[in-house]
Each structure stands twice: as structure tokens, then as C-alpha cells.
Amino acid sequence: MDMKPENMLSLKVGRVVSKLIPINHFITTEEYNSFIGSDEPLDTLRLSPTLADEWRLLPQNFGNVYLGETFSFVVNCTNDSVREVVTDVVVRVDLQVGNRVVNLGEIKTSLLDAKQCINDIMKHEVKELGSHVLICTIGFTMSSNERQNYRKFFKFQVLKPLDVKTKFYNAESDEVYLEALLQNLTTIPICLDRVMLEPSPYFDVKPMNTIINEDNVEHWVFGKVNRFNSQECRQYLFSLTPKPNIKYNASILKNLTEIGKLDIVWVTGIGERGHLQTSQLERMTPVYGDLKLIIESIESKVKLKTKFDIIFRLINCCNRSIEPILSFDNLGTNQALLWLGISGQSLGPLKPSSFVDFELSVYPIECNLHCLPTLKITDSYLKIDYKFDEIASVFVE
């Protein structure tokens, strides 16, 4: 009775992790050992002495494989016959993802004696969710010069490691604030090594996730030990400012939706590194009126009965020319701040998407935190009034 090829040469595959990566400081040695398991062989699969110096088998087949990780595994082919010598052994490993097949490499040897084995480590950066199938094709020639071939399949699922949700807030100053909510969906703690926003070409970004301690050292708000537990959630905040060449161009800003991409790098407690980048994040387009009034310069704290100056910028956001007339009223009820200057002055003609800067002085007559009084801009062409209330607040001491 002829021996089947799969009984002549057996093939086993097991997931491995590197021994060369030190235990990360965010988990204990006891936790690390529980994640790794014992050094007992997995279903008689053993690493060669050379590989065993650098790699350790995980205890339960492939375990959980997550998107963004590098999937490292050992392929072991053993001649199980008692005395049969085989030649020209080739083990080809392919990975099928959906309808696509990727070759991961081959293991070859010209001669494989009885009870001998060949093995090697292979790696694949996991970039897609869902079902994956390792296809191992084994070919060899028996002593009778008969060529034998067979295939073996190993199926595993790639899971989502992080849940990422985002919120946007469009500020009056055209700054955009992005809040990113992250949840650890893996079964073990991880260390978020990098959470950054790579902005689109139209914005400059400032992360707002660090604090300065008493030693004047900057560190993350999450503390010195960056341990992100399973199912835990975290919030990250980023401020985006339009670049100078488009900051005052309303025609571009009101159609600008692309914000950027979140780039996330983490390390698991067993030393696996992962990397994810989101698709392009988009905000809702901001709503602009015909005119936009912003403050270019203002003091946050002023002295009682001491004049201070404010620099404004008026932007024409509509598609027609206007001639703005600036006016203000100091007769409002309980008005603690008074405008100084001439009301009713013309700011000159403004073409579409153009702007004009002007300066006003303010005289505080009451202490406390107060909003600036109302300013009115009148379009002298169409006789339309635009009122700007509570543009900013100042503290009077």
C-alpha cells in the first residue's frame, strides 16, 4: 500500500513572537508570561535550535490576529518516514485574502533524510480585515523518482484592534478641533506609541494631548505608564489652523472639507507592533454669511478705566463687492465697555474674497469679565445691516 504524500512529509504551522524584544514596562512579568504561555511544544511542533534562540511559539495556534500587525509564523516540514530519503523538497507558502493570492516565500532543500525537518520564519503585514487562508504547497521527489505534491490550508480571521470615532468642531476663527475617541478592542493591554494627525495640505496641526509637569518636562496626559487596557477608551484632541495662504480666502475655506489622516502606532504586551492609518477625515463644510469679522489682536486682561486697542479683520465672503460702513452704539443697557472713535466711518470698497483691517479702542468702566459691545456693519450699496455680538470677552481688573 502506497503511503500518501501528506503521511510521508508532514507540515505544521505555528505563530511565533520574538524573544529579542524586551518586556514592555507597561505590563508585569507575570502578565507577560500568561500572555505567552509555557514553552511546551504546540501539537508536537518544535523550533530548530537556531530559531528557538530568537523566537517563541504561541500556545494556541495563531491566537488573535489583528489588523495592522505583522503576522510572524514558523513553517515546519518533517520527513516522517522510517528510512525513505526524499529530494528536491519545496514548500511554497501563499496567503489568500478574498480573491487575491500573495506569495509569502518558499522553503527548499535538495535532500531530506528520514526524521529530518526543515523550517523557517515568515512574516506578513496584515492590511485587511476578515478571513485569511495560508495555502502551503509541498512538493518532493521520492527514491523511486516519483514526484509527489499536496496542499495544506490554515484559516484564520483578522480582527479589528481599535475602534476609532471622530468629532469635528469648526471655530469662528476658522480653526478646526478634532476629537478622536479610541477604544482598545484587543484582549491584552497595549501601549499607544504614537497617535498623530497628519493634516491635509491646507492645515497646520497642533496636538493638545500633553502637559508640562513640575519639572518642566512634557508628557502625555495619560501618565508616565502608557498602559491602554483591553476595552478601555481614550480621547485625543488636535487643533488645526488654516495655512497662511488660505486663512483669509473665504472662497477656499467654505469648500474645504479634507482634514487629514490619523496615524496610530502601538505595541502589545508581547512585543507585537501595530500600525494603522485612517482614510481621509472630512468635516462638514462651515457656513459663512456675507461678511465675517475676526479679531487679529486683543488683550485678555485689561485695567479699569485704561484704554486698550483691538485690531479687527473684515472679510467679504459673498460673490459681490460691498462698501462697509462701521458703526457702534455706547448707549446699551449695563454696558461695561465703551467704544472710542467715530461711528459711521466707511471702510472702503471690498471685492469678493478680499479683506480690510481696522483698529478700534475700548474704554472699560466696570470690573469683571465682559463681552465686547455690538458692532454693526452696513453695506452702503444694498443698505443691509450685519450685527456682530459678543465677538470676544476681556477681563477688567
Beta strands, then each sheet from edge to edge (+ up, - down):
strand 1: 9-18
strand 2: 55-57
strand 3: 65-66
strand 4: 70-79
strand 5: 86-97
strand 6: 100-112
strand 7: 117-125
strand 8: 130-141
strand 9: 147-159
strand 10: 162-170
strand 11: 176-184
strand 12: 190-199
strand 13: 203-207
strand 14: 210-212
strand 15: 218-220
strand 16: 233-242
strand 17: 258-268
strand 18: 273-277
strand 19: 281-282
strand 20: 291-297
strand 21: 301-302
strand 22: 308-316
strand 23: 324-328
strand 24: 337-340
strand 25: 345-346
strand 26: 355-364
strand 27: 368-371
strand 28: 375-379
strand 29: 384-388
strand 30: 393-396
sheet 1: 2+ 1- 4+ 7-
sheet 2: 3+ 9+ 8- 5+ 6-
sheet 3: 10+ 11- 16+ 13-
sheet 4: 12+ 17- 18+
sheet 5: 12+ 17- 19+
sheet 6: 14+ 15-
sheet 7: 20+ 22- 26+ 24-
sheet 8: 21+ 30+ 27-
sheet 9: 25+ 23- 28+ 29-
end
